[in-house]
Amino acid sequence: MRKPIFVRMLTPDECQALEAGLHSRHSFTLRRCQILLASSRGQHARLIAESLGCDDQTVRHAIHAFNGHGLAALRPGSSAPHHTPHAVFNTTRRERLRDLLHQSPRTFGQPTSLWTLPLAAEVAYAEGLLPRHVSGEAIRLALRRLGVSWRRAKRWITSPDPAYARKKTSGTA
């Protein structure tokens, strides 16, 4: 069981700001003010969550944010992801990803000969191409930056035959 968490002792100015926030048009600010005032009255996170119809972890996040940042916790932060695929995929890694996808997945011990985005993400991490696990969507975005459109599983294997391109276009194999 978690140790109960409560908001720190409020200053008179903070109490006034929280009371004023109860009349806010912004639902985020209103909810945070309700949570913080209930916590200052000694209510546990679980009870606050039940009365407001939210998760108790939401209540804990609000209390931690206020205890750490004060009234700044009443303003919503950015909803952008903390990690973007661009940070993981620099130009070199994108090119290495393209090279990886031009090989058969069986080369890497996979039971299939077709690449899927999640499989490409798994193999790229296992081969040390990436420093952390990424989603298939991150792989798709990296490929899009290379100008590659990805809609379904790919068979990107090319022949070592020097005349492969000529034979492929002429229709004789």
C-alpha positions as CSV (number, residue, x, y, z in Angstrom):
1,M,0.0,0.0,0.0
2,R,1.2,3.5,-0.9
3,K,2.0,6.0,1.7
4,P,-0.6,8.8,1.7
5,I,0.5,11.9,0.0
6,F,-0.8,15.4,0.8
7,V,-0.3,18.8,-0.6
8,R,2.2,20.9,1.4
9,M,1.1,23.7,3.7
10,L,-0.6,26.4,1.6
11,T,0.3,30.1,1.9
12,P,-2.6,32.6,2.0
13,D,-1.9,33.7,-1.5
14,E,-1.9,30.1,-2.8
15,C,-5.2,29.4,-1.0
16,Q,-6.7,32.5,-2.7
17,A,-5.3,31.5,-6.1
18,L,-6.7,27.9,-5.7
19,E,-10.2,29.3,-4.7
20,A,-10.1,31.6,-7.7
21,G,-9.2,28.6,-9.9
22,L,-12.5,26.9,-9.0
23,H,-14.1,29.5,-11.3
24,S,-11.7,28.9,-14.2
25,R,-13.0,28.2,-17.7
26,H,-10.1,25.8,-18.2
27,S,-11.0,22.3,-17.1
28,F,-7.4,21.4,-16.3
29,T,-7.0,24.3,-13.9
30,L,-10.4,23.7,-12.3
31,R,-9.6,20.0,-11.7
32,R,-6.2,20.8,-10.3
33,C,-7.6,23.3,-7.9
34,Q,-10.3,20.9,-6.7
35,I,-7.6,18.2,-6.1
36,L,-5.3,20.5,-4.3
37,L,-7.9,22.1,-2.0
38,A,-9.3,18.6,-1.1
39,S,-5.8,17.4,-0.3
40,S,-5.2,20.5,1.9
41,R,-8.4,19.5,3.8
42,G,-6.7,16.2,4.6
43,Q,-8.5,13.9,2.1
44,H,-6.6,10.9,0.7
45,A,-5.8,10.7,-3.0
46,R,-8.1,7.7,-3.4
47,L,-11.1,9.5,-1.9
48,I,-10.4,12.7,-4.0
49,A,-10.2,10.6,-7.1
50,E,-13.5,8.8,-6.3
51,S,-15.3,12.1,-5.6
52,L,-14.0,13.8,-8.8
53,G,-14.3,10.7,-11.0
54,C,-10.7,10.4,-12.0
55,D,-7.8,8.1,-11.3
56,D,-6.0,8.3,-8.0
57,Q,-2.7,8.5,-9.9
58,T,-4.0,11.7,-11.5
59,V,-4.5,13.1,-8.0
60,R,-0.9,12.1,-7.0
61,H,0.5,13.7,-10.1
62,A,-1.3,17.0,-9.3
63,I,-0.1,17.0,-5.7
64,H,3.5,16.2,-6.7
65,A,3.4,18.9,-9.4
66,F,2.1,21.5,-6.9
67,N,4.6,20.5,-4.2
68,G,7.4,20.8,-6.7
69,H,6.4,23.8,-8.8
70,G,3.8,25.7,-6.8
71,L,1.1,27.6,-8.6
72,A,2.8,26.9,-12.0
73,A,1.2,23.4,-11.7
74,L,-2.2,24.9,-12.4
75,R,-1.2,25.5,-16.0
76,P,-1.2,22.6,-18.4
77,G,2.2,21.6,-19.8
78,S,3.0,20.5,-23.3
79,S,1.3,17.4,-24.5
80,A,4.1,16.7,-27.0
81,P,5.9,13.4,-26.4
82,H,9.0,13.5,-24.3
83,H,11.0,11.5,-26.9
84,T,10.6,12.1,-30.6
85,P,11.8,9.6,-33.3
86,H,14.0,12.4,-34.8
87,A,16.1,12.3,-31.6
88,V,16.7,8.6,-32.1
89,F,17.1,8.5,-35.9
90,N,19.8,10.8,-37.1
91,T,20.9,10.6,-40.7
92,T,23.4,7.8,-40.2
93,R,20.9,5.6,-38.3
94,R,18.2,6.1,-40.9
95,E,20.7,5.0,-43.6
96,R,21.7,2.0,-41.6
97,L,18.0,1.2,-41.1
98,R,17.5,1.3,-44.9
99,D,20.5,-1.1,-45.3
100,L,19.1,-3.4,-42.6
101,L,15.7,-3.5,-44.4
102,H,17.3,-4.5,-47.7
103,Q,18.4,-7.8,-46.1
104,S,16.1,-10.7,-45.2
105,P,14.8,-10.8,-41.7
106,R,15.9,-14.5,-41.7
107,T,19.5,-13.1,-41.7
108,F,18.8,-11.9,-38.2
109,G,17.2,-15.1,-37.0
110,Q,13.6,-14.2,-37.6
111,P,11.1,-16.8,-38.7
112,T,9.7,-14.7,-41.6
113,S,11.1,-13.3,-44.8
114,L,8.9,-10.2,-44.8
115,W,9.6,-7.1,-42.8
116,T,6.9,-5.4,-40.7
117,L,7.4,-2.2,-38.9
118,P,7.4,-3.8,-35.4
119,L,9.8,-6.5,-36.6
120,A,12.1,-3.8,-38.0
121,A,12.0,-1.9,-34.7
122,E,12.8,-5.1,-32.8
123,V,15.7,-6.1,-35.0
124,A,17.1,-2.6,-35.2
125,Y,17.4,-2.5,-31.4
126,A,18.7,-6.1,-31.2
127,E,21.4,-5.3,-33.7
128,G,22.5,-2.2,-31.8
129,L,21.3,0.2,-34.5
130,L,19.2,2.0,-31.9
131,P,20.0,2.9,-28.3
132,R,16.5,2.0,-27.1
133,H,13.3,0.3,-28.2
134,V,11.1,2.3,-30.5
135,S,7.6,1.7,-32.0
136,G,6.8,0.6,-35.5
137,E,5.5,4.1,-36.0
138,A,8.9,5.6,-35.2
139,I,10.4,3.3,-37.9
140,R,7.7,4.4,-40.4
141,L,8.5,8.1,-39.7
142,A,12.2,7.5,-40.1
143,L,11.6,5.8,-43.4
144,R,9.3,8.6,-44.5
145,R,12.2,11.0,-43.9
146,L,14.2,8.9,-46.3
147,G,11.4,9.2,-48.9
148,V,10.2,5.6,-48.4
149,S,6.4,5.0,-48.2
150,W,5.5,2.0,-46.1
151,R,2.0,0.5,-46.2
152,R,2.5,-3.2,-45.7
153,A,5.1,-5.9,-45.2
154,K,8.0,-5.5,-47.5
155,R,10.2,-7.9,-49.5
156,W,13.2,-5.7,-50.3
157,I,15.7,-8.3,-51.2
158,T,17.8,-7.7,-54.3
159,S,19.8,-10.2,-56.2
160,P,23.6,-10.2,-56.1
161,D,23.5,-10.9,-59.9
162,P,25.1,-7.8,-61.6
163,A,22.5,-8.1,-64.4
164,Y,19.5,-8.3,-62.0
165,A,18.2,-4.8,-62.8
166,R,18.4,-5.4,-66.6
167,K,16.7,-8.8,-66.3
168,K,14.0,-7.4,-64.0
169,T,13.0,-4.7,-66.4
170,S,13.1,-6.8,-69.6
171,G,10.9,-9.5,-68.0
172,T,13.4,-12.4,-68.5
173,A,14.8,-14.0,-65.5
